[in-house]
Amino acid sequence: MSKKIENLSFEESLNYLDSIIKELESNDITLEESLKKYEEGIAVARSNQKN
């Protein structure tokens, strides 16, 4: 992701969260990568709650 999470529009945030969910559901990434993606998703969700 080239933009900072805080600078994403609401639509961009939703699209990013959707891509994270698809990656997690694919089971093609390691546990470590899954945890990183989960943490990114939480950060995006929290950013949306602040705006």
ROFIGU-366699 format. One line per field, with one value per residue (C-alpha): x, y, z; residue in three letters. Coordinates in Angstrom, 3 decimals. Example, Ala and Ser with C-alpha at 12.3 -4.5 7.8 and 13.67 -1.06 7.14 Angstrom:
<sites>
c1 <- [12.300, 13.670];
c2 <- [-4.500, -1.060];
c3 <- [7.800, 7.140];
residuo <- [ALA, SER];
</sites>
This chain:
<sites>
c1 <- [0.000, 1.592, -0.593, -0.479, -3.473, -4.500, -4.683, -7.007, -10.521, -13.376, -13.782, -10.055, -10.078, -12.940, -11.196, -7.970, -9.798, -11.482, -8.103, -6.750, -9.739, -9.262, -5.577, -6.371, -9.098, -6.867, -4.668, -1.721, 0.230, 2.207, 1.003, 3.447, 2.114, -1.459, -0.760, 0.786, -2.247, -4.584, -2.741, -2.930, -6.671, -7.154, -5.192, -7.373, -10.576, -9.438, -8.483, -11.987, -13.537, -11.583, -12.738];
c2 <- [0.000, 3.229, 5.616, 5.838, 4.261, 7.611, 9.166, 6.581, 7.584, 5.519, 3.661, 2.982, 1.657, -0.714, -1.967, -2.481, -4.363, -6.516, -7.391, -8.306, -10.575, -12.320, -12.920, -14.313, -16.575, -17.885, -19.814, -19.103, -17.042, -18.021, -17.550, -14.675, -12.951, -13.586, -11.861, -8.894, -8.600, -8.880, -6.039, -3.916, -4.577, -3.509, -0.306, 0.491, -0.187, 2.021, 4.785, 4.692, 4.940, 8.133, 9.830];
c3 <- [0.000, -1.143, 0.892, 4.660, 6.358, 7.866, 4.385, 2.825, 1.877, 3.279, -0.039, -0.290, 3.273, 2.506, -0.624, 1.320, 4.073, 1.426, -0.091, 3.356, 3.999, 0.645, 1.420, 4.861, 3.493, 0.702, 3.160, 0.849, 3.375, 6.435, 9.996, 10.410, 7.288, 8.460, 11.773, 9.974, 7.678, 10.672, 12.413, 9.243, 9.053, 12.662, 11.992, 8.957, 10.904, 13.783, 11.367, 9.896, 13.345, 14.047, 10.834];
residuo <- [MET, SER, LYS, LYS, ILE, GLU, ASN, LEU, SER, PHE, GLU, GLU, SER, LEU, ASN, TYR, LEU, ASP, SER, ILE, ILE, LYS, GLU, LEU, GLU, SER, ASN, ASP, ILE, THR, LEU, GLU, GLU, SER, LEU, LYS, LYS, TYR, GLU, GLU, GLY, ILE, ALA, VAL, ALA, ARG, SER, ASN, GLN, LYS, ASN];
</sites>
